[in-house]
Amino acid sequence: RTKSNGQQKLISPRVSSALTQPEQTRSPRSSSTSRDMKSSGNSPSIPMPKIGGNSSLLSQFGMTPISHSDPSITLHSTNSVELQFQICKMVDFSFDLTYHQTLSDLSSRTPLNNLNQRLNASDYVTIKPNGGFNVIFALNLPKPGVYTFTIYAATINPRNDVQLKTNGHTDLPAVYTYLLRYV
């Protein structure tokens, strides 16, 4: 079942009992600073994340992109895309959808204020379990432009506790980031 903060827990047949904490991009949901900035409307420009998958973490979490192995996707005449992953472990998901600019903004090369916006992902993204070994992230983009969709994940121990914890907050490492162009 989907939680209101955009996280999803899925159970699959194999469970990992150990998880090392790699130095990777972490879910901004865990940071009180980013929550405070988002709620106050004074968020600074959001940098473009590294596009593609973290092969080490994908392997560690038993995740494989099935539908779109190329991290750069162009959508023509539709605002919808379903990103399907195979999963082989119990995984806790979180995700972010960020609107970076319109395609015309890219061609003009004119610097614009507040160009990048982190969207409320739960308004535009649905997680659909698809059997015991697959999960689908269904995205409906609100307007034409350039987006990044980042999937964060961590394995769950048998008590259903997320295994990565820092300063009392759960930090999920980024495992895959897609660059989406909706034209």
C-alpha positions as CSV (number, residue, x, y, z in Angstrom):
1,R,0.0,0.0,0.0
2,T,1.2,3.5,-0.8
3,K,2.1,5.8,2.1
4,S,1.2,9.5,1.8
5,N,4.8,10.6,1.6
6,G,5.5,8.7,-1.6
7,Q,7.1,5.7,-0.1
8,Q,6.1,2.1,-0.8
9,K,7.0,-1.2,0.8
10,L,6.9,-4.3,-1.3
11,I,7.6,-7.8,-0.2
12,S,9.3,-10.3,-2.5
13,P,10.5,-13.8,-1.9
14,R,14.1,-13.2,-1.0
15,V,15.1,-10.9,2.0
16,S,18.5,-9.4,2.5
17,S,19.9,-9.6,6.1
18,A,22.8,-7.2,5.7
19,L,23.2,-3.9,4.1
20,T,26.3,-1.7,4.0
21,Q,25.8,2.1,3.9
22,P,27.4,3.4,0.7
23,E,28.1,7.0,0.2
24,Q,25.4,7.9,-2.3
25,T,22.8,10.5,-3.0
26,R,20.2,10.3,-0.2
27,S,16.4,11.0,-0.4
28,P,15.8,14.6,0.4
29,R,12.7,13.5,2.3
30,S,14.9,12.6,5.3
31,S,16.3,16.1,5.7
32,S,14.4,18.6,7.8
33,T,16.2,21.4,6.0
34,S,14.7,20.4,2.6
35,R,11.3,20.0,4.1
36,D,11.4,23.4,5.7
37,M,12.6,25.0,2.5
38,K,9.9,23.3,0.5
39,S,7.1,24.3,2.8
40,S,8.2,27.9,3.0
41,G,8.4,28.3,-0.8
42,N,12.0,29.6,-0.7
43,S,13.7,26.6,-2.2
44,P,16.9,27.3,-4.0
45,S,17.6,26.0,-7.5
46,I,17.6,22.2,-7.4
47,P,20.7,20.8,-9.1
48,M,20.3,18.3,-11.9
49,P,21.0,14.8,-10.4
50,K,23.3,12.2,-12.0
51,I,21.2,10.4,-14.7
52,G,21.2,6.6,-14.8
53,G,21.4,3.7,-12.4
54,N,23.8,2.9,-9.5
55,S,24.7,-0.6,-10.6
56,S,26.2,-1.5,-7.3
57,L,23.0,-0.6,-5.4
58,L,20.7,-2.0,-8.0
59,S,22.5,-5.3,-7.6
60,Q,22.5,-5.1,-3.8
61,F,18.8,-4.5,-3.7
62,G,17.9,-7.1,-6.4
63,M,16.5,-4.4,-8.7
64,T,16.6,-4.4,-12.5
65,P,14.9,-1.9,-14.9
66,I,12.8,-3.9,-17.3
67,S,10.7,-1.5,-19.4
68,H,13.3,1.3,-19.8
69,S,16.9,0.5,-19.3
70,D,17.9,3.7,-21.1
71,P,17.7,6.5,-18.4
72,S,16.8,9.1,-21.0
73,I,13.2,9.0,-22.2
74,T,11.4,11.3,-24.6
75,L,7.6,11.3,-24.5
76,H,5.8,12.3,-27.7
77,S,2.0,13.0,-27.7
78,T,1.6,11.6,-24.2
79,N,2.3,12.7,-20.7
80,S,2.3,9.1,-19.3
81,V,5.0,6.5,-18.9
82,E,5.2,3.3,-16.8
83,L,8.7,2.4,-15.6
84,Q,8.8,-1.3,-14.6
85,F,11.5,-2.9,-12.4
86,Q,12.1,-6.4,-11.4
87,I,12.7,-6.8,-7.6
88,C,14.1,-9.8,-5.8
89,K,14.2,-8.5,-2.2
90,M,12.0,-6.8,0.3
91,V,12.5,-3.1,-0.6
92,D,11.3,0.2,0.8
93,F,10.9,2.8,-2.0
94,S,10.8,6.6,-2.1
95,F,10.9,8.8,-5.1
96,D,11.2,12.4,-6.3
97,L,9.9,14.1,-9.4
98,T,11.5,17.4,-10.3
99,Y,10.5,19.7,-13.1
100,H,13.6,21.4,-14.4
101,Q,12.5,23.6,-17.3
102,T,10.4,23.8,-20.5
103,L,11.9,22.8,-23.8
104,S,11.6,26.4,-25.0
105,D,13.6,27.5,-21.9
106,L,16.4,25.2,-23.0
107,S,16.6,26.7,-26.5
108,S,16.6,30.3,-25.3
109,R,19.5,29.7,-22.9
110,T,18.1,32.6,-20.8
111,P,18.7,32.2,-17.0
112,L,15.4,32.1,-15.2
113,N,14.6,32.4,-11.5
114,N,13.0,29.4,-9.7
115,L,13.3,27.3,-12.9
116,N,13.6,24.0,-11.0
117,Q,10.7,22.8,-8.9
118,R,10.4,19.6,-6.8
119,L,6.9,18.4,-7.4
120,N,4.6,16.6,-4.9
121,A,5.4,13.2,-6.4
122,S,2.3,11.5,-5.0
123,D,0.2,13.8,-7.2
124,Y,1.9,12.5,-10.4
125,V,3.4,9.0,-9.5
126,T,1.6,5.8,-8.6
127,I,3.4,2.6,-7.5
128,K,1.7,-0.5,-8.8
129,P,2.8,-3.9,-7.6
130,N,2.9,-6.3,-10.6
131,G,3.3,-9.8,-9.2
132,G,5.9,-10.9,-6.6
133,F,8.9,-9.9,-8.6
134,N,7.9,-6.6,-10.4
135,V,6.9,-3.1,-9.6
136,I,5.6,-0.4,-11.9
137,F,6.1,3.4,-11.3
138,A,3.3,5.0,-13.3
139,L,4.0,8.7,-14.0
140,N,1.6,11.3,-15.4
141,L,3.6,14.5,-16.1
142,P,1.6,17.7,-15.5
143,K,3.0,19.8,-18.4
144,P,5.6,19.7,-21.2
145,G,9.2,20.1,-20.2
146,V,12.2,18.3,-18.7
147,Y,11.9,16.3,-15.6
148,T,14.0,14.0,-13.5
149,F,12.5,11.0,-11.7
150,T,14.7,9.6,-8.9
151,I,14.0,6.3,-7.2
152,Y,15.4,5.8,-3.7
153,A,15.5,2.3,-2.1
154,A,16.7,0.3,0.9
155,T,16.1,-3.3,1.9
156,I,13.9,-4.1,4.8
157,N,14.9,-6.4,7.7
158,P,12.4,-9.1,8.8
159,R,10.7,-6.8,11.3
160,N,9.9,-4.4,8.4
161,D,12.3,-1.7,9.7
162,V,14.3,0.2,7.1
163,Q,18.0,-0.7,7.7
164,L,19.6,2.6,6.9
165,K,19.3,5.2,9.7
166,T,21.1,8.5,10.2
167,N,20.4,11.0,13.0
168,G,17.0,9.4,13.6
169,H,15.9,9.9,10.0
170,T,15.6,7.2,7.4
171,D,17.9,7.9,4.5
172,L,17.3,6.0,1.3
173,P,20.1,6.0,-1.3
174,A,19.3,6.9,-4.9
175,V,19.3,3.8,-7.1
176,Y,18.1,5.1,-10.4
177,T,17.4,8.6,-12.0
178,Y,15.5,9.0,-15.3
179,L,15.7,12.1,-17.5
180,L,12.2,12.6,-19.0
181,R,11.5,15.0,-21.9
182,Y,7.8,15.5,-22.4
183,V,7.4,17.3,-25.8
